[in-house]
Amino acid sequence: MKSYSIHHIYVVAANAFRRFPMALICAVLATASALYLIDFKGNEDDQSAVVQLVMTFALGMISYIGLAVFAQRYTMRQTTVFYFHVIVAALMIYYYYSLPDTFTVKALARFVLLFLAAHLGVSFAPFMVTTEVNGFWQFNKSLFIRFLTGGLYSGVLFGGLSIALLAIDNLFSVDIAPEVYLRMFCVIAGVFNTWFFLSGMPPRILSLETFTEYPKGLRVFTQYVLMPLVVIYLLILYVYGAKIIFTMVWPRGIVSYLIIGFSALGILALLLVWPLRDDDHYEWIRSYTRRFFIAIFPLIILLSMAIGRRVIEYGVTENRYFLIILALWLLVVAIYFLVSHRKHIKFIPLSLFFAALLSGYGPWNAFSVSEDSQHSRLVKLLTKNKILKDGKVAKVDFSIPTDDQVEISSIVSYMIDVHGLPSIQDLFAVNLIAATNNTANVSSSFKAGRVMDLMGLDYKTQYIDPNQRTGVEYLNYSSNVSPVTDVRDYDYLFPLDIYMNSSSSIINRNIDTSEVEIAYNKGNYFLKVSFNHSGPDTLSLRPMISTLVKKYGHDDYSVNEDELSVDFTGSDKIHYHLLIKGIAATRLKESDELMISSLNGVMLIDLP
């Protein structure tokens, strides 16, 4: 029996470092970058640079793991391994400097695809040029179990230490900042979990092909937990397919994700019991494999219908592109396992590896295809509504159908948020960056609103009630105020979190021996403030909101702190400073009637 002493733990950890030195160095550097990011107080571009460091080191960690197991499996010389280490380091540097200066959705999506591909690469790296089916399964079984065990250990360790810190906080009145828990999570997830996982990697990969041990618990889990779940999913999806046939109603969008989830669960169950397929006691496994892939064909058709309908109506986006790729991948995998005589489960991660890489890079990648599709839709809508003249946007002074206006707003918002302003620059004679960068805070929704202004249109979201789209505007202004409020010149800070569901209401708070009362009225948008029964002093929000509406229009905008601040002096020379962090309202176009629905912020009180 092994003795898990401190010395044993040290030996195991040291062996893991000797086998995977570069991977563990990258894990430590990624964790250090994440810790630095928690307390980061620089500008947005510098913050993006730190985020990109985390991404780069995370990719490097997985890549070095794959390189290490490949080198160990094929006993590569140290000189050759060193050259490969240099190549991976060079690729990491290239990846870091190829990222945009500002963190974007596209960069994140590409990182996720590369991260997925790197993990898949580790699964087959030691078996790239071999046909060792059992060795491949045994290797990945070890990774799977070690991954689950590491997650359990890390979760228990984090939970236990968190409870201990919480106890110290409450029992000894030690102020432990929330950031401490986040730092602890980063260290456990980034360093401990990675080191624990690597310390359990199979040491002799070459001998795994002759290793025939199969965990009984894994078979029981797969046979009596996973497979019944697969059958339940299958029945639900088939019944739903029958409903579509009888009602002639197109499938809902959520069915795409259900089919993907069912397929993933079914393939996982298949992989977990694969070594038993040739055992006469488990003939049902061969039957399960064939029937599962036959049963998946109608679901692939259902998946194609669900995706196809939305592509026809709304064009291609990244999400729909990935669903199309997964549908094609499922079709290829199903055909392979039904037709091929030499079935190798390595085909599953290998094919998914190439699907992930091809989805992110090349002229056919998800981002280029989606950008072209949405750009074409925007051109068609602008042409239809006579907003394009000679290929350029001409500001209109007439109204267009509300549904078209919502669609144009949605496409403009998507293009700016995912692909940036240059993706639609060719449709405008003016420089969009200059036209939208004339305020200190430039959010994507603000840019979309400015672009719609250049067309002579209001920015309308798809979430507006269709019955009210033509008559109601929704206003939502948030402040870029610092999370820390300067209270040096004030005696009291009074938090406000008001949801004006009723016509009026009153908030009472006691501060030491003083009493503060704030009454608000939904219809007249004013606050009445009383301090120790003085007043009440009336604060009207009308001038502030009118100024914001005139400057920004309706919908969501992030504005400067001073634009959501109001100072006034009440009775008894009490000075009040209202600092609003967010305010939402509705405005009836016909009557110009404005009604506040919510207000969040603080009221600062300065006594004479």
N, C-alpha and C positions, 0 to 999 in steps of 0.2 A: 504493500500500500504506500502511495506517495505521501511524503510529508510536505505540506504546504507551509513551510517556514519562510521567514524573511529571506533567507539565503536562496531557497528554491525559487521564490518570486523574482529575486534579482537575477538568477541564472536564466530563467525563462525570458525575462525582459531583455537581458543582454543578448541572448540568442536571436530574439526577434530583431533587435537593432543591427546585429551583424548580417542578418539575411536581408533586411529592408531598410538600410540606413537612409537613403535618399527619400524614401516614402515617409519615414517618420520625421525627418527634418522638415519636409514640406508640411506635414500635419502640424508640427509645432509652429512654423511660420504662419500658416493659415490661421491658427488659433490666436497667435500674437496679434495678427492684423485685425481679427475680429474683436479682440479685447481693446485694441486701440480705437476701433470704430465706436465702441460703446460710449466712450468719453470724448469723442471727437467734437471739436467746436469750430472747425474751419469752415470755409465756404463750400458751396455745392460741388464744384469741380474737384477740389481736394478730397472731399468725401467720396466722390465717385472713384477716384484713384485708389483709395483704400479698399473700397468694395471690390474693385477689379483685382487687387492683390489677393484678397481672400479667394476669389474665383480662380485665379491663376494657380495659386498654391494647392487648391483643392484638386484641380485637374492634374497638376504635377504629381500629387500624392498617388492618385489612382493609376496614372501612367507608369510611375516607377514600380508600383506593385506588379502590374502586368509584365513589365520588363524583367523584374526579379524572378518571377515564377517561370517565365520563358527561358531565362538564362540557366536557372537551376535544373529545369527539365532536360535541357539539351547540353548541359555541362559546358557552357561557353567559357572561353578563356577570359581572364580578368582584363586583359588589354582590350578585347572586343567589348566587354561589358562597359568599360570606361568610356569608349567611343559612343556607345549607345546612350550612356548617361549624359554626355555632352550634347548629343543630338536632342534629347528630351528637354534639357535645359534651354537650348537654343529655341526650340519650339515654344516653350513657356514664355520666353522673352518676346518672341514674335507675336504670340497671342496677346500678351499684355499691351504691347504698343499698337496692335491692330484694333483694340477696343476704342469706341468713341470717347471723347473727353467727358461727355455727360452720360450718366447711366441711362440706358434706354430699355424699353420692353424687348426690342429685337435682340439686344446684347444678352439679356437674361435668358430669352428663349434659346438662343444659340448655345449658351453655356449649359443649359439643362440637357440639350441634345448631345453635346460633347460629353457631359458627365455621364449620361446614360450609356453612350457608346463606349466610354472608357471602362465602365463597370462590366458591360457585356464582353469587352475585349479581355478582361481578366479571366472571365469564365472559360474561355477557350484558348487563351494564350499558350498554355503548356501542351496543347493538343492540336496545334495548327496544321502540322504535317503528319499526323498519325490518325489511325482509325480505331483507336482504343476506346470503345464505347463504354465499357465498365470503368476504366480508369477515369474517363471524362465524368461519368456519373458520380463516382466516389469522391472525386475532387470537389465537384460542385455541391455534393451533399455535405461535405465538411464545411465549405464556405457558408452554406445556408444555415446549418445548425450553429456554427460559430457566430454568425450574424445575429441570430435570434438570442443566443446566450449573452452576447455582448450587449444587446439592447436591454435585456432583462437586468443584467448586472449594473449597467449605467443608470437605468431608470431607478433601481432600488437605491443606488449610491446617491444620486441626486435628490431623490425624495427623502432619504434619511438625513442627509446633511441639511436640507432645506428645513425640515422639521426641527432639527437641532438649533439652527440659527433663529428660527421663529420662537423657539422656547427661550433662548438667551435674550432675544428682543423683548419678550413679554415678562419674563421672570426677573431680569436684572436691569430692565429699562435701558438697554443698550440700543441706540438708534442704528439699525442696520438698513442701509439704503437698498432700494429694489435692484439697483445695478449690481449689487453683490451676488444676487441669485443668478442674474444673467451671465456674469463673468464665470461663476461656478459651472453653469450649464455648458458654456463654451469650452472650458478646460476639460470637463468630463467627456463631452461629445467629441471634441476635436483631438485630444491627446489620449486620455485613458481608454476610450472606446476603440480608437484606432490601434493603439498598442496592444490591447487585449485581443482584438480580432487577429492581428498579424502574428501574435504569439501562438495562436492555434492553427496556423496554416499547415497543411500536411508537409512534413519535412522530407519525405521520400516520394516524390510524385511519380517517379519511374516505376515504382513497385505497386502502384494503386491498381493496375490492370489485373493483378492476380489476387487482389483483396476482395473477398466475397461476403464479408459480414454485412448484414442488412438489419437496421434497427427495427425491432418489432413494433415499438411505439409509433414509428413513422408510418408503417403500414396500417396500423389501427386508426391513426389520425386521418390518413387519406381515405381509407375504405369507409369509415363510419362517420366522418365529419365533412371532409371536402366533397366527396362524391355525392352524398345526399343533397348538399347545397347546390351542386351543379345540376342535379335533376330538378330541384325546386325552381331554379332560375330558368331552366329549359322549358318547364311546363308553363311558367308565367309568360315567357316570351312567345311560345307557340299559341297560347290562348289569345294573347294580344294580337298576334298575326291573323288568327281566325276572325277576331273582331274587326280588323281592318278590311278583310275580304267581304264580310257581311254588311258592314256599315258604309263601305266605300269612303272612309275618312282617312286622310293621310296620316302617317305615324307622327307622334310627338317627337320633339328633339331629344328628350331624355332617353328615348329608347336606344339611341346610338351608344350612350355611355353604359346602359345596362347590358347591351350585347358585348361591348368590349370587356366589361367586368366579368360576364359569364364566360367568355372565351379565355380570359386570363386565368380564371379559377379552374376551368376544365383542363387547360394545358398544364397548369401547375400540378394538378392531381395526376395527370398522365406522367409527368416527369418524375414525381416522387415514387411511383411504383414501377418505373421502367425496368429495373433489373429483374423483376419477378415475372416478366411477360413470358419467359421460356419455361417457367416452372409449371409442371402439369397440375399442381395444386391450385394454380391461379390462372387458369385458362381464360377466366372472365376479363383479364386485363387486355388480352388481344382483342376480345370482342368489344370491350369498352373503347379502345383506341379507334377501331373502324367505325363503330356507331356514332361516336362523338364527332368525328370529322364529317360523316355523312349528315348528321343532324345540324351541323353548323352552316351548311349551304343555304337553306332557306333563311337563316338569320342574317347571312351576309347580304342576301337580296333585300331583306327588310332594312338593314343598315344602309345599303346603297340608296334605297327609296327615301329614307329620312334625310340623308345628307344631300342627295340630289335635289330634293324639293327646295331646300334652303339655299343651295348654290344658285338655282334658277331664279329664285326670288330676290336674294340678297348678295349674290356673288360669292367669291372665295375669300375667306379670311384664314388666318393661321390655324385657328381651331378646326375649321372645316377641312383644311388641307391635311392636317394630321389625322383626322378621322378617315379621310379618303385613303391615306397611306396605310393606316391600320387595317382598313377593310381589304385593300389589295394584299397586304401581308398575310392576313388570315386566309384569304383565298389561295395564295401560293402555298402556305403551310399545309392547308387541308388537302390540296391536290398532291403535294409531295408525299404525305403520309398514306394516302390512299393508293397512289400509283407506284411509288418507288419500291423496289424489291430490297434494297439495302438501306433501310431506314436508320438514320443516325440522328439522335436528339441534338447533336451539335448544330444541326441545321437551324434550329429555333433561335438561339442567341446570335448565331452568325448572320442570319438573314435580317434579324432585327437590328444588328449592329450597322449593317450597310444601309438599312432604311433610315436610321437615325442620322447617319452622316449625310446621305443624299438629300434628306429633308432640310438640312441646315445650310448646305453649300452647293455651289453649281448654279447654272442658269435656271434650273428647274426648282430651286429651293422654295420653301414655303413663303418666304418674305417677298421675293420677287414676283411670284405668281399672284399672291394676295394683293400686292401693291398695284400690279397691272390690272387686276380684276376690278378693284374698287375705283381706280382712276377712270377706267372705262365707264363704270356706272355713273360716276360723277359727271363726266362729259355728256353722257346721254341725258341725264336729268337737267343739266344746265342748258343743253341744246333744245330740249323739249319745251322748257319754260322761257326760251329766248333771252337767256342771260349771257350766252356766249356770242360774241360778234368777231368774226375773223379769227377765231380760236382763242380770244381773250375775253375775260369777264368784263361786262359793262354794267355798271350800277343801275339797277332798275328802280322805277318809282311806282310800280304797280304790284299788286298782291299775286301770289301764286297759290295753288292748292296746298292746304295745310299738310297733307300727307307727303307731298313732294318736298315741302320745306323741312319737315321732320327728317326725311331721308337724306336730304342734302346736308343738314346739320350733323346727322349721325356719321355720314361718310367723311365729312371735313374733320370732325372730332377724332375719328379713327385714324385717318391719314396723318394728322399732326401728332397724335399720341404715340403711334407705333413707328411711323416712317419719317416724321419730321416735316417741317414746312417746305423743304426743297421738293418733296414728292408732288406738290401741287403748284409749285412756282411757275411752271410753264403755262398755266391758265391765267396768269395775272401779269399786267404790264408793270405794276409797282413791285418794289422789293418787299416781300412779305415779312422778312426778318425785321426790316426797319419799321414796317407798318405796325407790327405787333409788339415791338420791344421798346415802347415809349413809356413804360412804367417800371417801377422798381421790382415789382413782383409779377412774373410772367408765367402763369400756370397754363396748362394745355387748354383748359376750358376758356380761359381768357383769350388765348390766341384764336380759338375756334370762333368765339364771339366777334373778335375783330375781323376775321376773314369773312364772316357772314355780313358784317357791316359793309365791307367793301363790295358785296353783291347787292346791297340795299335790302337785305333780308334780316329778320330776327332769328336768333339762335333758339331752336326749339328741340327739346329732347323727346325721345320716344316714350317717356314715362308719364307724359301729360295725359290725363283722361281724354279719350277721343271725343267725348261729348262736350268737353270744355275747352278744347284746344284753341278755338277761334275767339274765345271770350276771356280767358284767364291767362295771366302771366305769373310765373313763379319766380320769386326772388330769393336768393340765398347768398349772403355775403359773409365771408369769414376773414378774420384779421390774421396777418402774419406776426402777431404779437409774440414776444418771447414768453416761454412757459414760466419764467420768473418775473414776478411783478414787483416793481420798486415801490416800497411803502414808506420811505424815509420821511416824507413830508406830510404824512397822514397819521391819524390816531387809530382808525379802524378800517378793516377790510371786510366787506360784506359780499359773499358769493351769491351770484344770481344764476339760477337755472330754471327758466320759466317756460312752461308749455301752456299756451293760452287756448285751451280747449273750451273753456267757458267764456262768457262775455266779459266777466271781470273777476278778480280775486284779490286776496290780501295775504301778504307774507309778513309774519312777525318773528323777530329774533331778539334774544336778550344778549347783550354784550356787557359783561361785568354787571354793573348796576344800571346800565342804560338799556333802552328799548328802541329798536329800529323797526319801522313799519313801512312796507312798500305796497301800494295798491296799484294795480295796472288794469287798463281797459283795452280790450281787444279791438274795439271799433275805432276808438279815437287815438290810438297809439301814443299814449302818454303814460308816464309813471308819476305817482304821487308819493313823496318821501317825507316821513315824519321821524324826527329824532327826539326822544324823550317828550313826545306829545307836542312838540313845536310844529308850526306849519299847519297843514301840510304844504310842502313845496312842490310845485308842478314842473315836471321835466317833459317837454314835448320832443318826441323822436322824429316828428314830421320833417323839419328842415334837413336833418342828417340823411334820412332815407330818400327824400326828394333829390338831394344832391347826388346820391349814389345812383339812383335810377337814371337821372339825366346823364351822368358820366359813363355808366357802364351798361345800362339797359337791364334786362331781366336775366334770369338763370343763375348759374353758380359762378362766383368770382372771388378770388382772394385779393384783398385790398390792403393798403397800408394801414398801420396801427392808428395813425392820427385821424384817419377817415371814419373810424368807428369809435372815436372818443368824444365825450361831451363833458364840458366843465360848466358848473353853474353854482351860484351862491344863493342860499335860501335864507329863511328867517333866522334871526339871532346870529347872523354872519357865519353860519355854518357852510363850509365849502364842500361841494360834492364833485367827484370825478368818476364818471361812468366809463368803464373800459370794456367794450363789447368784444367778445371773441368770435361770436357767430350770431347771426340774426336771419330768420326766415320769414317771408311774408308772401301774400298773394295780392295781385292787383287786377281789378276788373277793368278791361280796356274801355268799355263804353262809358262807364261813369267815373273812371280813374279812382275808384274807391280802393284804398289800401288797408289790408288787415294783417297784423303781425301774428304769426302762428307760434314762434318760439324765439327765445332770447337767452344767450349764455354769456356770462362775463362776470365782472366784479364791480362793486361800488366802493370807492374809497371816500372816507369821511374825515375832514379836517376841522377840528373844533377851534373856535376863536381863542 
